[in-house]
Amino acid sequence: MSMRVRDLQQYLGKFTKDEKGTAISECHLYIETASGHLEEIRKIEIQENNIIGHDEPTRMVLKTESIERFKSLTFKQG
């Protein structure tokens, strides 16, 4: 199942108690790659699909820096 923006909002709300300015507000964002490295997110885009009736009319795209800075502590191979 795909994650939706509302899922991310609910998840973060558990840590922030739905308040702005908490410690998590200053956290850096990373994506874990297939090799288990963490890449920092540098840009977020909202893209719209112009095809009527398409399953994904809009999507959020997280763009990374493509530098393998750290190895993920929770990476599971295989």
PDB file with one MODEL, atoms N, CA, C and O in Angstrom:
MODEL        1
ATOM      1  N   MET A   1       0.836  -1.180   0.000  1.00  0.00           N
ATOM      2  CA  MET A   1       0.000   0.000   0.000  1.00  0.00           C
ATOM      3  C   MET A   1       0.879   1.241   0.000  1.00  0.00           C
ATOM      4  O   MET A   1       1.879   1.302   0.715  1.00  0.00           O
ATOM      5  N   SER A   2       0.513   2.202  -0.783  1.00  0.00           N
ATOM      6  CA  SER A   2       1.258   3.456  -0.863  1.00  0.00           C
ATOM      7  C   SER A   2       0.960   4.343   0.338  1.00  0.00           C
ATOM      8  O   SER A   2      -0.147   4.341   0.878  1.00  0.00           O
ATOM      9  N   MET A   3       1.955   5.085   0.733  1.00  0.00           N
ATOM     10  CA  MET A   3       1.775   6.060   1.799  1.00  0.00           C
ATOM     11  C   MET A   3       1.223   7.342   1.182  1.00  0.00           C
ATOM     12  O   MET A   3       1.639   7.735   0.093  1.00  0.00           O
ATOM     13  N   ARG A   4       0.313   7.977   1.857  1.00  0.00           N
ATOM     14  CA  ARG A   4      -0.303   9.220   1.409  1.00  0.00           C
ATOM     15  C   ARG A   4       0.183  10.376   2.303  1.00  0.00           C
ATOM     16  O   ARG A   4       0.710  10.145   3.392  1.00  0.00           O
ATOM     17  N   VAL A   5       0.003  11.597   1.841  1.00  0.00           N
ATOM     18  CA  VAL A   5       0.397  12.766   2.623  1.00  0.00           C
ATOM     19  C   VAL A   5      -0.333  12.764   3.964  1.00  0.00           C
ATOM     20  O   VAL A   5       0.256  13.109   4.989  1.00  0.00           O
ATOM     21  N   ARG A   6      -1.603  12.380   3.968  1.00  0.00           N
ATOM     22  CA  ARG A   6      -2.359  12.352   5.236  1.00  0.00           C
ATOM     23  C   ARG A   6      -1.737  11.369   6.228  1.00  0.00           C
ATOM     24  O   ARG A   6      -1.771  11.610   7.435  1.00  0.00           O
ATOM     25  N   ASP A   7      -1.166  10.261   5.735  1.00  0.00           N
ATOM     26  CA  ASP A   7      -0.489   9.290   6.608  1.00  0.00           C
ATOM     27  C   ASP A   7       0.737   9.937   7.254  1.00  0.00           C
ATOM     28  O   ASP A   7       0.993   9.756   8.444  1.00  0.00           O
ATOM     29  N   LEU A   8       1.485  10.687   6.456  1.00  0.00           N
ATOM     30  CA  LEU A   8       2.660  11.388   6.971  1.00  0.00           C
ATOM     31  C   LEU A   8       2.247  12.431   8.010  1.00  0.00           C
ATOM     32  O   LEU A   8       2.899  12.566   9.046  1.00  0.00           O
ATOM     33  N   GLN A   9       1.174  13.164   7.740  1.00  0.00           N
ATOM     34  CA  GLN A   9       0.684  14.169   8.685  1.00  0.00           C
ATOM     35  C   GLN A   9       0.275  13.525  10.005  1.00  0.00           C
ATOM     36  O   GLN A   9       0.596  14.047  11.073  1.00  0.00           O
ATOM     37  N   GLN A  10      -0.427  12.404   9.943  1.00  0.00           N
ATOM     38  CA  GLN A  10      -0.856  11.713  11.161  1.00  0.00           C
ATOM     39  C   GLN A  10       0.344  11.175  11.939  1.00  0.00           C
ATOM     40  O   GLN A  10       0.392  11.265  13.166  1.00  0.00           O
ATOM     41  N   TYR A  11       1.307  10.618  11.214  1.00  0.00           N
ATOM     42  CA  TYR A  11       2.492  10.067  11.854  1.00  0.00           C
ATOM     43  C   TYR A  11       3.281  11.154  12.581  1.00  0.00           C
ATOM     44  O   TYR A  11       3.664  10.981  13.738  1.00  0.00           O
ATOM     45  N   LEU A  12       3.521  12.273  11.898  1.00  0.00           N
ATOM     46  CA  LEU A  12       4.257  13.366  12.526  1.00  0.00           C
ATOM     47  C   LEU A  12       3.472  13.997  13.664  1.00  0.00           C
ATOM     48  O   LEU A  12       4.060  14.468  14.638  1.00  0.00           O
ATOM     49  N   GLY A  13       2.138  14.011  13.547  1.00  0.00           N
ATOM     50  CA  GLY A  13       1.289  14.553  14.609  1.00  0.00           C
ATOM     51  C   GLY A  13       1.456  13.816  15.929  1.00  0.00           C
ATOM     52  O   GLY A  13       1.262  14.402  16.993  1.00  0.00           O
ATOM     53  N   LYS A  14       1.816  12.532  15.872  1.00  0.00           N
ATOM     54  CA  LYS A  14       2.053  11.749  17.093  1.00  0.00           C
ATOM     55  C   LYS A  14       3.263  12.275  17.852  1.00  0.00           C
ATOM     56  O   LYS A  14       3.300  12.212  19.081  1.00  0.00           O
ATOM     57  N   PHE A  15       4.253  12.793  17.129  1.00  0.00           N
ATOM     58  CA  PHE A  15       5.462  13.301  17.765  1.00  0.00           C
ATOM     59  C   PHE A  15       5.334  14.761  18.176  1.00  0.00           C
ATOM     60  O   PHE A  15       5.936  15.183  19.164  1.00  0.00           O
ATOM     61  N   THR A  16       4.563  15.528  17.434  1.00  0.00           N
ATOM     62  CA  THR A  16       4.455  16.963  17.685  1.00  0.00           C
ATOM     63  C   THR A  16       3.224  17.334  18.493  1.00  0.00           C
ATOM     64  O   THR A  16       3.064  18.484  18.902  1.00  0.00           O
ATOM     65  N   LYS A  17       2.359  16.365  18.720  1.00  0.00           N
ATOM     66  CA  LYS A  17       1.074  16.620  19.379  1.00  0.00           C
ATOM     67  C   LYS A  17       0.339  17.726  18.630  1.00  0.00           C
ATOM     68  O   LYS A  17      -0.345  18.557  19.226  1.00  0.00           O
ATOM     69  N   ASP A  18       0.501  17.715  17.295  1.00  0.00           N
ATOM     70  CA  ASP A  18      -0.133  18.670  16.382  1.00  0.00           C
ATOM     71  C   ASP A  18       0.211  20.126  16.679  1.00  0.00           C
ATOM     72  O   ASP A  18      -0.567  21.025  16.358  1.00  0.00           O
ATOM     73  N   GLU A  19       1.382  20.366  17.294  1.00  0.00           N
ATOM     74  CA  GLU A  19       1.838  21.725  17.561  1.00  0.00           C
ATOM     75  C   GLU A  19       3.052  22.027  16.698  1.00  0.00           C
ATOM     76  O   GLU A  19       3.854  21.139  16.411  1.00  0.00           O
ATOM     77  N   LYS A  20       3.184  23.279  16.287  1.00  0.00           N
ATOM     78  CA  LYS A  20       4.359  23.706  15.525  1.00  0.00           C
ATOM     79  C   LYS A  20       5.474  24.090  16.489  1.00  0.00           C
ATOM     80  O   LYS A  20       5.223  24.409  17.651  1.00  0.00           O
ATOM     81  N   GLY A  21       6.707  24.056  15.995  1.00  0.00           N
ATOM     82  CA  GLY A  21       7.832  24.513  16.796  1.00  0.00           C
ATOM     83  C   GLY A  21       8.388  23.494  17.760  1.00  0.00           C
ATOM     84  O   GLY A  21       9.100  23.866  18.692  1.00  0.00           O
ATOM     85  N   THR A  22       8.088  22.213  17.570  1.00  0.00           N
ATOM     86  CA  THR A  22       8.637  21.187  18.441  1.00  0.00           C
ATOM     87  C   THR A  22      10.009  20.766  17.928  1.00  0.00           C
ATOM     88  O   THR A  22      10.402  21.165  16.832  1.00  0.00           O
ATOM     89  N   ALA A  23      10.741  19.970  18.697  1.00  0.00           N
ATOM     90  CA  ALA A  23      12.092  19.542  18.330  1.00  0.00           C
ATOM     91  C   ALA A  23      12.125  18.818  16.991  1.00  0.00           C
ATOM     92  O   ALA A  23      13.101  18.945  16.252  1.00  0.00           O
ATOM     93  N   ILE A  24      11.091  18.070  16.667  1.00  0.00           N
ATOM     94  CA  ILE A  24      11.069  17.335  15.402  1.00  0.00           C
ATOM     95  C   ILE A  24      11.001  18.279  14.200  1.00  0.00           C
ATOM     96  O   ILE A  24      11.338  17.882  13.084  1.00  0.00           O
ATOM     97  N   SER A  25      10.573  19.513  14.415  1.00  0.00           N
ATOM     98  CA  SER A  25      10.502  20.493  13.326  1.00  0.00           C
ATOM     99  C   SER A  25      11.874  20.783  12.732  1.00  0.00           C
ATOM    100  O   SER A  25      11.967  21.197  11.576  1.00  0.00           O
ATOM    101  N   GLU A  26      12.930  20.576  13.491  1.00  0.00           N
ATOM    102  CA  GLU A  26      14.297  20.855  13.038  1.00  0.00           C
ATOM    103  C   GLU A  26      15.026  19.610  12.540  1.00  0.00           C
ATOM    104  O   GLU A  26      16.208  19.687  12.206  1.00  0.00           O
ATOM    105  N   CYS A  27      14.350  18.471  12.484  1.00  0.00           N
ATOM    106  CA  CYS A  27      14.986  17.233  12.012  1.00  0.00           C
ATOM    107  C   CYS A  27      15.265  17.311  10.514  1.00  0.00           C
ATOM    108  O   CYS A  27      14.481  17.876   9.751  1.00  0.00           O
ATOM    109  N   HIS A  28      16.396  16.734  10.107  1.00  0.00           N
ATOM    110  CA  HIS A  28      16.700  16.609   8.685  1.00  0.00           C
ATOM    111  C   HIS A  28      15.925  15.426   8.128  1.00  0.00           C
ATOM    112  O   HIS A  28      15.644  14.477   8.859  1.00  0.00           O
ATOM    113  N   LEU A  29      15.573  15.466   6.839  1.00  0.00           N
ATOM    114  CA  LEU A  29      14.821  14.395   6.191  1.00  0.00           C
ATOM    115  C   LEU A  29      15.746  13.569   5.315  1.00  0.00           C
ATOM    116  O   LEU A  29      16.526  14.114   4.534  1.00  0.00           O
ATOM    117  N   TYR A  30      15.654  12.245   5.447  1.00  0.00           N
ATOM    118  CA  TYR A  30      16.468  11.326   4.664  1.00  0.00           C
ATOM    119  C   TYR A  30      15.586  10.258   4.041  1.00  0.00           C
ATOM    120  O   TYR A  30      14.491   9.979   4.529  1.00  0.00           O
ATOM    121  N   ILE A  31      16.073   9.665   2.958  1.00  0.00           N
ATOM    122  CA  ILE A  31      15.442   8.498   2.350  1.00  0.00           C
ATOM    123  C   ILE A  31      16.468   7.372   2.384  1.00  0.00           C
ATOM    124  O   ILE A  31      17.639   7.574   2.063  1.00  0.00           O
ATOM    125  N   GLU A  32      16.013   6.184   2.778  1.00  0.00           N
ATOM    126  CA  GLU A  32      16.886   5.020   2.768  1.00  0.00           C
ATOM    127  C   GLU A  32      16.901   4.420   1.365  1.00  0.00           C
ATOM    128  O   GLU A  32      15.843   4.120   0.813  1.00  0.00           O
ATOM    129  N   THR A  33      18.083   4.243   0.786  1.00  0.00           N
ATOM    130  CA  THR A  33      18.218   3.700  -0.565  1.00  0.00           C
ATOM    131  C   THR A  33      18.220   2.178  -0.541  1.00  0.00           C
ATOM    132  O   THR A  33      18.272   1.566   0.525  1.00  0.00           O
ATOM    133  N   ALA A  34      18.164   1.582  -1.704  1.00  0.00           N
ATOM    134  CA  ALA A  34      18.175   0.115  -1.822  1.00  0.00           C
ATOM    135  C   ALA A  34      19.464  -0.487  -1.278  1.00  0.00           C
ATOM    136  O   ALA A  34      19.481  -1.650  -0.874  1.00  0.00           O
ATOM    137  N   SER A  35      20.556   0.299  -1.263  1.00  0.00           N
ATOM    138  CA  SER A  35      21.831  -0.196  -0.743  1.00  0.00           C
ATOM    139  C   SER A  35      21.959   0.017   0.763  1.00  0.00           C
ATOM    140  O   SER A  35      22.949  -0.397   1.366  1.00  0.00           O
ATOM    141  N   GLY A  36      20.962   0.660   1.374  1.00  0.00           N
ATOM    142  CA  GLY A  36      20.976   0.873   2.817  1.00  0.00           C
ATOM    143  C   GLY A  36      21.588   2.188   3.254  1.00  0.00           C
ATOM    144  O   GLY A  36      21.734   2.432   4.452  1.00  0.00           O
ATOM    145  N   HIS A  37      21.948   3.035   2.311  1.00  0.00           N
ATOM    146  CA  HIS A  37      22.483   4.351   2.658  1.00  0.00           C
ATOM    147  C   HIS A  37      21.343   5.350   2.822  1.00  0.00           C
ATOM    148  O   HIS A  37      20.245   5.155   2.301  1.00  0.00           O
ATOM    149  N   LEU A  38      21.624   6.413   3.551  1.00  0.00           N
ATOM    150  CA  LEU A  38      20.650   7.484   3.737  1.00  0.00           C
ATOM    151  C   LEU A  38      21.039   8.660   2.865  1.00  0.00           C
ATOM    152  O   LEU A  38      22.189   9.100   2.876  1.00  0.00           O
ATOM    153  N   GLU A  39      20.080   9.165   2.111  1.00  0.00           N
ATOM    154  CA  GLU A  39      20.298  10.348   1.277  1.00  0.00           C
ATOM    155  C   GLU A  39      19.376  11.449   1.765  1.00  0.00           C
ATOM    156  O   GLU A  39      18.181  11.229   1.963  1.00  0.00           O
ATOM    157  N   GLU A  40      19.938  12.637   1.958  1.00  0.00           N
ATOM    158  CA  GLU A  40      19.159  13.762   2.476  1.00  0.00           C
ATOM    159  C   GLU A  40      18.233  14.318   1.395  1.00  0.00           C
ATOM    160  O   GLU A  40      18.633  14.486   0.243  1.00  0.00           O
ATOM    161  N   ILE A  41      17.004  14.598   1.783  1.00  0.00           N
ATOM    162  CA  ILE A  41      16.031  15.196   0.868  1.00  0.00           C
ATOM    163  C   ILE A  41      16.365  16.671   0.727  1.00  0.00           C
ATOM    164  O   ILE A  41      16.491  17.386   1.721  1.00  0.00           O
ATOM    165  N   ARG A  42      16.508  17.122  -0.509  1.00  0.00           N
ATOM    166  CA  ARG A  42      16.854  18.511  -0.792  1.00  0.00           C
ATOM    167  C   ARG A  42      15.711  19.308  -1.380  1.00  0.00           C
ATOM    168  O   ARG A  42      15.727  20.538  -1.339  1.00  0.00           O
ATOM    169  N   LYS A  43      14.708  18.620  -1.932  1.00  0.00           N
ATOM    170  CA  LYS A  43      13.624  19.330  -2.608  1.00  0.00           C
ATOM    171  C   LYS A  43      12.370  18.465  -2.587  1.00  0.00           C
ATOM    172  O   LYS A  43      12.457  17.241  -2.691  1.00  0.00           O
ATOM    173  N   ILE A  44      11.204  19.094  -2.451  1.00  0.00           N
ATOM    174  CA  ILE A  44       9.926  18.407  -2.516  1.00  0.00           C
ATOM    175  C   ILE A  44       9.098  19.072  -3.605  1.00  0.00           C
ATOM    176  O   ILE A  44       8.947  20.293  -3.623  1.00  0.00           O
ATOM    177  N   GLU A  45       8.566  18.265  -4.509  1.00  0.00           N
ATOM    178  CA  GLU A  45       7.728  18.780  -5.594  1.00  0.00           C
ATOM    179  C   GLU A  45       6.355  18.117  -5.537  1.00  0.00           C
ATOM    180  O   GLU A  45       6.230  16.941  -5.194  1.00  0.00           O
ATOM    181  N   ILE A  46       5.340  18.886  -5.876  1.00  0.00           N
ATOM    182  CA  ILE A  46       4.008  18.339  -6.087  1.00  0.00           C
ATOM    183  C   ILE A  46       3.790  18.331  -7.594  1.00  0.00           C
ATOM    184  O   ILE A  46       3.843  19.374  -8.245  1.00  0.00           O
ATOM    185  N   GLN A  47       3.545  17.150  -8.139  1.00  0.00           N
ATOM    186  CA  GLN A  47       3.353  17.009  -9.584  1.00  0.00           C
ATOM    187  C   GLN A  47       1.913  16.612  -9.861  1.00  0.00           C
ATOM    188  O   GLN A  47       1.344  15.771  -9.165  1.00  0.00           O
ATOM    189  N   GLU A  48       1.333  17.221 -10.876  1.00  0.00           N
ATOM    190  CA  GLU A  48      -0.034  16.911 -11.280  1.00  0.00           C
ATOM    191  C   GLU A  48      -0.020  16.118 -12.575  1.00  0.00           C
ATOM    192  O   GLU A  48       0.789  16.376 -13.466  1.00  0.00           O
ATOM    193  N   ASN A  49      -0.927  15.146 -12.670  1.00  0.00           N
ATOM    194  CA  ASN A  49      -1.067  14.347 -13.878  1.00  0.00           C
ATOM    195  C   ASN A  49      -2.259  14.881 -14.657  1.00  0.00           C
ATOM    196  O   ASN A  49      -3.351  15.010 -14.103  1.00  0.00           O
ATOM    197  N   ASN A  50      -2.068  15.189 -15.922  1.00  0.00           N
ATOM    198  CA  ASN A  50      -3.128  15.773 -16.741  1.00  0.00           C
ATOM    199  C   ASN A  50      -4.017  14.732 -17.415  1.00  0.00           C
ATOM    200  O   ASN A  50      -4.947  15.101 -18.131  1.00  0.00           O
ATOM    201  N   ILE A  51      -3.758  13.449 -17.207  1.00  0.00           N
ATOM    202  CA  ILE A  51      -4.560  12.402 -17.823  1.00  0.00           C
ATOM    203  C   ILE A  51      -5.824  12.199 -16.980  1.00  0.00           C
ATOM    204  O   ILE A  51      -5.731  11.827 -15.810  1.00  0.00           O
ATOM    205  N   ILE A  52      -6.999  12.438 -17.561  1.00  0.00           N
ATOM    206  CA  ILE A  52      -8.268  12.305 -16.848  1.00  0.00           C
ATOM    207  C   ILE A  52      -8.483  10.851 -16.461  1.00  0.00           C
ATOM    208  O   ILE A  52      -8.304   9.947 -17.278  1.00  0.00           O
ATOM    209  N   GLY A  53      -8.869  10.634 -15.209  1.00  0.00           N
ATOM    210  CA  GLY A  53      -9.152   9.289 -14.716  1.00  0.00           C
ATOM    211  C   GLY A  53      -7.922   8.494 -14.305  1.00  0.00           C
ATOM    212  O   GLY A  53      -8.039   7.313 -13.976  1.00  0.00           O
ATOM    213  N   HIS A  54      -6.750   9.109 -14.316  1.00  0.00           N
ATOM    214  CA  HIS A  54      -5.521   8.422 -13.918  1.00  0.00           C
ATOM    215  C   HIS A  54      -5.584   8.083 -12.432  1.00  0.00           C
ATOM    216  O   HIS A  54      -6.160   8.835 -11.647  1.00  0.00           O
ATOM    217  N   ASP A  55      -4.994   6.955 -12.046  1.00  0.00           N
ATOM    218  CA  ASP A  55      -5.012   6.518 -10.643  1.00  0.00           C
ATOM    219  C   ASP A  55      -4.338   7.517  -9.701  1.00  0.00           C
ATOM    220  O   ASP A  55      -4.728   7.636  -8.539  1.00  0.00           O
ATOM    221  N   GLU A  56      -3.334   8.229 -10.195  1.00  0.00           N
ATOM    222  CA  GLU A  56      -2.594   9.183  -9.369  1.00  0.00           C
ATOM    223  C   GLU A  56      -2.702  10.582  -9.986  1.00  0.00           C
ATOM    224  O   GLU A  56      -1.825  10.981 -10.753  1.00  0.00           O
ATOM    225  N   PRO A  57      -3.761  11.330  -9.664  1.00  0.00           N
ATOM    226  CA  PRO A  57      -3.904  12.667 -10.253  1.00  0.00           C
ATOM    227  C   PRO A  57      -2.802  13.625  -9.797  1.00  0.00           C
ATOM    228  O   PRO A  57      -2.398  14.509 -10.552  1.00  0.00           O
ATOM    229  N   THR A  58      -2.322  13.455  -8.582  1.00  0.00           N
ATOM    230  CA  THR A  58      -1.197  14.244  -8.076  1.00  0.00           C
ATOM    231  C   THR A  58      -0.278  13.342  -7.286  1.00  0.00           C
ATOM    232  O   THR A  58      -0.686  12.284  -6.807  1.00  0.00           O
ATOM    233  N   ARG A  59       0.965  13.765  -7.153  1.00  0.00           N
ATOM    234  CA  ARG A  59       1.920  12.998  -6.352  1.00  0.00           C
ATOM    235  C   ARG A  59       2.966  13.948  -5.776  1.00  0.00           C
ATOM    236  O   ARG A  59       3.277  14.984  -6.364  1.00  0.00           O
ATOM    237  N   MET A  60       3.500  13.576  -4.618  1.00  0.00           N
ATOM    238  CA  MET A  60       4.583  14.314  -3.992  1.00  0.00           C
ATOM    239  C   MET A  60       5.874  13.579  -4.332  1.00  0.00           C
ATOM    240  O   MET A  60       5.969  12.368  -4.132  1.00  0.00           O
ATOM    241  N   VAL A  61       6.868  14.300  -4.845  1.00  0.00           N
ATOM    242  CA  VAL A  61       8.144  13.707  -5.215  1.00  0.00           C
ATOM    243  C   VAL A  61       9.227  14.301  -4.326  1.00  0.00           C
ATOM    244  O   VAL A  61       9.407  15.518  -4.274  1.00  0.00           O
ATOM    245  N   LEU A  62       9.948  13.423  -3.624  1.00  0.00           N
ATOM    246  CA  LEU A  62      11.041  13.843  -2.758  1.00  0.00           C
ATOM    247  C   LEU A  62      12.337  13.657  -3.533  1.00  0.00           C
ATOM    248  O   LEU A  62      12.647  12.549  -3.971  1.00  0.00           O
ATOM    249  N   LYS A  63      13.092  14.728  -3.704  1.00  0.00           N
ATOM    250  CA  LYS A  63      14.334  14.671  -4.474  1.00  0.00           C
ATOM    251  C   LYS A  63      15.511  14.719  -3.508  1.00  0.00           C
ATOM    252  O   LYS A  63      15.549  15.535  -2.587  1.00  0.00           O
ATOM    253  N   THR A  64      16.477  13.820  -3.742  1.00  0.00           N
ATOM    254  CA  THR A  64      17.606  13.690  -2.828  1.00  0.00           C
ATOM    255  C   THR A  64      18.859  14.316  -3.415  1.00  0.00           C
ATOM    256  O   THR A  64      18.892  14.749  -4.567  1.00  0.00           O
ATOM    257  N   GLU A  65      19.887  14.347  -2.579  1.00  0.00           N
ATOM    258  CA  GLU A  65      21.166  14.901  -2.996  1.00  0.00           C
ATOM    259  C   GLU A  65      22.048  13.864  -3.677  1.00  0.00           C
ATOM    260  O   GLU A  65      23.064  14.236  -4.264  1.00  0.00           O
ATOM    261  N   SER A  66      21.709  12.589  -3.624  1.00  0.00           N
ATOM    262  CA  SER A  66      22.458  11.487  -4.231  1.00  0.00           C
ATOM    263  C   SER A  66      23.884  11.368  -3.708  1.00  0.00           C
ATOM    264  O   SER A  66      24.808  11.083  -4.470  1.00  0.00           O
ATOM    265  N   ILE A  67      24.057  11.582  -2.428  1.00  0.00           N
ATOM    266  CA  ILE A  67      25.342  11.367  -1.760  1.00  0.00           C
ATOM    267  C   ILE A  67      25.090  10.366  -0.633  1.00  0.00           C
ATOM    268  O   ILE A  67      24.274  10.625   0.252  1.00  0.00           O
ATOM    269  N   GLU A  68      25.769   9.247  -0.658  1.00  0.00           N
ATOM    270  CA  GLU A  68      25.575   8.217   0.373  1.00  0.00           C
ATOM    271  C   GLU A  68      26.345   8.618   1.624  1.00  0.00           C
ATOM    272  O   GLU A  68      27.483   8.197   1.829  1.00  0.00           O
ATOM    273  N   ARG A  69      25.711   9.436   2.457  1.00  0.00           N
ATOM    274  CA  ARG A  69      26.390   9.973   3.646  1.00  0.00           C
ATOM    275  C   ARG A  69      26.522   8.963   4.773  1.00  0.00           C
ATOM    276  O   ARG A  69      27.598   8.791   5.346  1.00  0.00           O
ATOM    277  N   PHE A  70      25.414   8.295   5.085  1.00  0.00           N
ATOM    278  CA  PHE A  70      25.378   7.409   6.244  1.00  0.00           C
ATOM    279  C   PHE A  70      24.796   6.070   5.839  1.00  0.00           C
ATOM    280  O   PHE A  70      24.043   5.986   4.868  1.00  0.00           O
ATOM    281  N   LYS A  71      25.132   5.037   6.564  1.00  0.00           N
ATOM    282  CA  LYS A  71      24.496   3.736   6.402  1.00  0.00           C
ATOM    283  C   LYS A  71      23.343   3.700   7.402  1.00  0.00           C
ATOM    284  O   LYS A  71      23.508   4.086   8.560  1.00  0.00           O
ATOM    285  N   SER A  72      22.183   3.237   6.957  1.00  0.00           N
ATOM    286  CA  SER A  72      21.012   3.175   7.822  1.00  0.00           C
ATOM    287  C   SER A  72      21.220   2.143   8.928  1.00  0.00           C
ATOM    288  O   SER A  72      21.716   1.045   8.675  1.00  0.00           O
ATOM    289  N   LEU A  73      20.845   2.497  10.137  1.00  0.00           N
ATOM    290  CA  LEU A  73      20.967   1.564  11.287  1.00  0.00           C
ATOM    291  C   LEU A  73      19.897   0.486  11.237  1.00  0.00           C
ATOM    292  O   LEU A  73      20.052  -0.564  11.861  1.00  0.00           O
ATOM    293  N   THR A  74      18.805   0.727  10.501  1.00  0.00           N
ATOM    294  CA  THR A  74      17.698  -0.228  10.458  1.00  0.00           C
ATOM    295  C   THR A  74      17.616  -0.985   9.142  1.00  0.00           C
ATOM    296  O   THR A  74      16.635  -1.689   8.902  1.00  0.00           O
ATOM    297  N   PHE A  75      18.635  -0.855   8.271  1.00  0.00           N
ATOM    298  CA  PHE A  75      18.612  -1.495   6.955  1.00  0.00           C
ATOM    299  C   PHE A  75      18.681  -3.007   7.094  1.00  0.00           C
ATOM    300  O   PHE A  75      19.527  -3.545   7.808  1.00  0.00           O
ATOM    301  N   LYS A  76      17.765  -3.690   6.389  1.00  0.00           N
ATOM    302  CA  LYS A  76      17.743  -5.148   6.388  1.00  0.00           C
ATOM    303  C   LYS A  76      18.001  -5.625   4.971  1.00  0.00           C
ATOM    304  O   LYS A  76      17.239  -5.307   4.058  1.00  0.00           O
ATOM    305  N   GLN A  77      19.050  -6.374   4.782  1.00  0.00           N
ATOM    306  CA  GLN A  77      19.381  -6.894   3.456  1.00  0.00           C
ATOM    307  C   GLN A  77      18.543  -8.121   3.153  1.00  0.00           C
ATOM    308  O   GLN A  77      18.096  -8.840   4.047  1.00  0.00           O
ATOM    309  N   GLY A  78      18.343  -8.338   1.843  1.00  0.00           N
ATOM    310  CA  GLY A  78      17.685  -9.554   1.391  1.00  0.00           C
ATOM    311  C   GLY A  78      16.238  -9.471   1.448  1.00  0.00           C
ATOM    312  O   GLY A  78      15.550 -10.429   1.095  1.00  0.00           O
TER     313      GLY A  78
ENDMDL
END
